[in-house]
Amino acid sequence: SDAVARIKEWTKRMDIHEWIGNKVEDLSKGMQQKIQFIGTVLHNPDLLILDEPFSGIDPIVVAEAQEIIKDLKIAD
């Protein structure tokens, strides 16, 4: 139940909640990267290593992701 609540929270935050239930291959590359990011942060890791997290995504999504990463750092 905690995992489901966190998934809902993250999908709303990343603005992909309306796509829940779709196959990953039906999503755009940017949305797929958002899903991968959610899977990475969902369990609140102590350390997060991102390898080229902004490659291939549009500037608006980059700005959103940078803000979220800053928020994660502050949450510590």
N, C-alpha and C positions, 0 to 999 in steps of 0.2 A: 504494500500500500504506500510506503514511503517512496519507493522507486517510481510508482505511477504518478504520484503527486509531483515529484521532481521532474519527471519527463514532461508533464503538462506545463509546469512552470518554465522550463527551458524552451520548449517549443513555442510558447507564447512570447517569451523574451526574444527569441531568434526569429519571430514572425513566420513560423512555418506550421503552426498548430492546425491550420485547415488542410494540411497535406498528410496528416497522420492517417495511416491506413493504406497509403499509396505505396507501390513498389519503388524501391530506391532508384532503379533504372528508369523509372518514369519521371524522375525529378531532374531539374537542371543541375549543372555541375556546381553552381553556387549553393543550391539547396542540399546537394549531397555533402558538400563540405561542412555545411551547418550541422547536418546529422552526425558527421564524424566528430565534429567539435563537441557536440552534446554528449556523445558516447565517451569522449575523453574526460570531460569535467563532471559527469553525472555522479560519480562516486567520491567527489571531493578529494582528489589526490593531494598529497603533501607537496609533490614536485610535479611540475608540468613542463615538458620539453616539447616545443613545437618546431617542426622542421618546415620552413617555408609556408607558414600558415596562410599567407595572403596571396599565394601564387594562383593566378587564373580566376580570381573573383573580382567582381566589380568594385569600384571605389566606395560606394555606399556601404556595401557589406564589410569592406575593410575597416571603415570608420566604426561600424557597429562592433566588430570583433575586437578592435583595439580598445574600445570603451569597456567591453566586457572583461577583457584581460586585465585592464587597470582595476576594475571593480574586484576581481578575484584577488589581486595583489593586496588591495586595501582591506579586504575581508579577513586577511590573516591577522 
